[in-house]
């Protein structure tokens, strides 16, 4: 979370007593460690919703494409296939619609060096969702990293079948595809700005405690994150999204944004 080019990633997580310790590393474009604000979200799902509503799935893949953990709200099994260096194809059967609908989030997991992961491509179908994940190192070269991916449609980013009541998401890909622009209040989310930063406004869902997450979309090493902490005004929340070129210059590039309250 910064107005200048930097990113944060997961280094590791592990169970400690009744909770989870999550280790976060942040970097500047040179690959040097840097202090930064960040958001982190841990979620674990099991079983199937008794009253299915929307779709939700996640997976954690190592650098070879081996699935370490996964969940699919239909009970199907998610899968990953490895492509060229820094590329993987994720398959989430039974989720979503035959057209682009919902939201995606991707994060690199690497304790050794700076790594950035993003959604390179997204191909929905009647049988499920195919997502291409791309990862890069600090030199902007394709890089084989561990990563996590989540998909949600009519669900909050952490996937509960019922709560929370206040959440929303948006995909900017040069336009705002209708089924990827969702607000649980029934209002319409809007996008303004040039990428330095973008401003995503989600009316009528601003309820603390809350969190927000951003993932870049597209081919190439551009990346996105939060420019600053989100702001709540008269029930609306504004997310400030900053995107950067490989060299760290502000740029207008596609992204996914998700916001959720805890209630």
C-alpha positions in Angstrom: 0.0 0.0 0.0 2.0 3.0 -1.3 1.8 6.0 -3.6 5.2 5.0 -5.0 6.1 1.8 -6.8 6.4 -1.2 -4.3 4.6 -4.4 -3.7 4.0 -6.8 -0.8 3.8 -10.6 -1.0 3.4 -13.6 1.4 6.7 -15.2 2.5 5.0 -18.0 4.5 2.2 -18.9 6.9 1.9 -21.5 9.6 -0.5 -22.6 12.3 0.6 -21.4 15.8 -1.7 -22.5 18.6 -5.3 -21.7 17.7 -4.3 -19.1 15.0 -2.1 -18.4 12.0 1.1 -16.5 11.7 1.4 -14.9 8.3 4.8 -13.6 7.1 4.7 -10.6 4.7 7.6 -9.2 2.8 7.5 -5.9 0.8 9.9 -4.6 -1.9 10.7 -1.7 -4.1 11.4 -2.1 -7.9 15.1 -2.8 -7.4 14.2 -5.9 -5.3 15.4 -4.3 -2.1 13.2 -4.9 1.0 11.1 -1.9 2.0 8.7 -0.9 4.8 5.1 -0.6 3.5 1.5 -0.7 4.7 -0.3 -3.8 3.5 -3.5 -5.8 3.9 -3.5 -9.5 4.5 -6.4 -12.0 4.5 -6.4 -15.6 5.7 -9.3 -17.9 4.9 -10.0 -21.6 5.1 -13.1 -23.4 3.8 -14.5 -26.9 4.2 -17.7 -28.6 3.3 -20.4 -27.4 0.9 -23.0 -24.6 1.6 -26.4 -26.1 2.5 -28.0 -23.4 0.3 -25.6 -22.7 -2.5 -25.4 -19.0 -3.4 -22.8 -17.8 -5.9 -19.5 -19.5 -6.4 -16.2 -19.6 -4.4 -12.9 -21.4 -4.8 -9.3 -21.0 -4.0 -6.0 -22.9 -4.5 -2.4 -22.6 -3.4 0.1 -23.9 -5.9 3.8 -24.5 -5.6 6.2 -23.4 -8.4 5.9 -26.7 -10.2 2.1 -26.5 -10.4 1.5 -29.0 -7.6 -1.7 -28.0 -5.7 -0.9 -27.6 -2.0 -4.4 -26.7 -0.7 -7.6 -26.0 -2.6 -11.4 -25.5 -2.1 -14.3 -25.5 -4.5 -17.9 -24.6 -3.3 -19.3 -27.2 -5.7 -17.3 -30.0 -4.2 -15.2 -30.4 -7.4 -11.4 -30.4 -7.3 -9.4 -27.5 -8.7 -6.3 -28.2 -10.7 -3.1 -26.5 -12.0 -0.9 -27.2 -15.0 2.5 -25.8 -15.4 3.5 -23.9 -18.6 6.6 -21.9 -19.5 8.7 -20.2 -16.8 6.4 -18.0 -14.7 3.1 -19.3 -16.2 0.5 -21.7 -14.9 -3.1 -22.5 -15.9 -5.6 -22.9 -13.1 -8.8 -24.9 -13.6 -11.8 -24.2 -11.3 -14.6 -26.6 -12.4 -18.2 -25.8 -11.8 -17.7 -22.3 -10.6 -19.1 -19.0 -12.1 -20.8 -18.5 -15.4 -20.0 -19.0 -19.1 -19.1 -15.3 -19.4 -16.8 -13.1 -17.3 -18.5 -12.9 -13.9 -17.0 -12.4 -10.4 -13.6 -11.5 -9.1 -10.1 -12.9 -9.0 -7.2 -12.3 -6.6 -3.6 -13.6 -6.9 -0.6 -13.3 -4.5 2.9 -14.5 -4.8 4.3 -16.7 -2.0 8.1 -16.6 -1.8 10.4 -16.2 1.1 13.7 -16.0 -0.9 13.2 -13.0 -3.2 10.8 -10.4 -4.4 8.1 -11.9 -6.6 4.9 -10.5 -8.2 2.0 -12.6 -9.5 -1.1 -11.5 -11.4 -3.9 -12.8 -13.6 -2.5 -12.9 -17.1 -5.7 -14.3 -18.8 -9.2 -15.4 -17.8 -11.4 -17.8 -19.9 -14.8 -18.6 -18.4 -16.9 -21.5 -19.7 -20.0 -23.5 -19.0 -17.9 -26.1 -17.2 -15.9 -23.7 -15.1 -13.2 -21.0 -15.0 -9.7 -21.2 -16.6 -7.2 -18.7 -15.3 -3.7 -18.1 -16.4 -1.4 -16.9 -13.6 1.9 -15.1 -14.4 4.7 -14.3 -11.9 7.7 -12.1 -12.3 10.8 -11.4 -10.2 12.0 -7.9 -9.3 14.0 -7.7 -12.6 10.6 -8.2 -14.4 11.7 -11.6 -15.7 9.2 -14.5 -15.6 9.8 -16.4 -12.4 8.6 -19.7 -10.9 7.1 -18.8 -7.6 4.5 -20.4 -5.3 1.2 -18.5 -5.4 -2.4 -18.4 -4.1 -5.5 -17.6 -6.2 -9.1 -17.0 -5.1 -12.3 -16.7 -7.2 -15.6 -15.3 -6.0 -18.9 -14.7 -7.7 -21.7 -13.1 -5.6 -19.5 -13.8 -2.6 -17.1 -11.7 -0.6 -13.4 -12.2 -1.3 -13.1 -14.6 1.7 -16.0 -16.7 0.4 -18.6 -17.2 3.2 -21.9 -18.6 1.9 -24.1 -16.1 3.8 -22.4 -13.3 5.7 -21.2 -10.6 5.2 -23.9 -8.3 4.0 -21.6 -5.5 2.9 -19.1 -6.2 0.1 -18.3 -5.5 -3.5 -15.8 -6.1 -6.3 -14.9 -4.6 -9.7 -12.8 -5.6 -12.7 -11.4 -2.9 -14.9 -10.2 -4.3 -18.3 -10.5 -1.1 -20.3 -14.2 -1.2 -19.5 -16.3 -2.4 -16.5 -17.9 -5.7 -17.5 -21.3 -5.8 -15.8 -21.1 -9.2 -14.1 -17.7 -8.4 -12.7 -19.0 -5.2 -11.1 -21.0 -6.2 -8.0 -22.2 -4.4 -4.9 -24.1 -6.3 -2.3 -26.4 -3.2 -1.6 -27.6 -3.2 -5.2 -25.8 0.0 -5.9 -23.4 0.4 -8.8 -19.7 0.7 -8.3 -17.8 3.3 -10.3 -14.3 4.0 -11.4 -12.5 7.3 -11.9 -8.9 8.4 -12.3 -5.9 7.6 -14.5 -4.1 5.0 -12.5 -2.1 7.5 -10.4 -4.3 6.5 -8.7 -7.6 5.1 -9.8 -10.6 5.7 -7.4 -13.0 2.8 -7.1 -16.2 3.9 -5.3 -18.5 1.3 -3.7 -21.7 2.9 -2.4 -23.6 1.8 0.7 -21.2 -1.0 1.8 -18.7 0.9 4.1 -18.8 -1.0 7.4 -15.8 -1.5 9.6 -14.0 -3.8 10.3 -13.1 -4.2 6.7 -10.4 -5.1 4.2 -9.5 -4.5 0.5 -7.4 -6.3 -2.0 -6.1 -5.6 -5.6 -4.6 -7.8 -8.3 -3.3 -6.6 -11.7 -4.6 -8.2 -14.9 -3.0 -8.6 -18.3 0.1 -9.9 -20.1 3.3 -8.2 -19.0 5.0 -7.3 -15.7 2.8 -4.3 -14.8 1.5 -4.6 -11.2 -1.2 -2.9 -9.0 -1.8 -2.3 -5.4 -3.5 0.1 -3.0 -2.2 3.6 -3.2 -3.5 4.5 0.3 -5.9 3.2 2.9 -9.5 3.2 1.8 -11.8 5.9 2.9 -15.4 5.7 4.2 -17.8 8.6 3.6 -21.5 8.5 4.2 -21.8 4.8 3.8 -19.6 4.6 0.7 -16.1 3.3 0.5 -13.4 4.6 -1.8 -10.5 2.4 -2.8 -7.4 4.1 -4.2 -5.6 1.8 -6.6 -2.1 2.5 -8.0 -0.7 0.6 -11.0 2.9 0.7 -12.1 5.0 -0.3 -15.2 7.9 -2.7 -15.0 10.1 0.4 -14.3 8.0 1.7 -11.5 6.2 4.5 -13.4 2.5 5.0 -12.7 0.4 3.5 -15.6 -3.2 2.8 -16.5 -3.5 -0.9 -16.6 -6.3 -3.4 -15.9 -6.9 -4.7 -12.4 -9.3 -6.5 -10.0 -10.4 -4.9 -6.8 -12.4 -6.4 -3.9 -13.7 -4.9 -0.7 -15.5 -6.7 2.2 -16.7 -5.9 5.7 -16.7 -8.4 8.5 -20.5 -8.3 8.9 
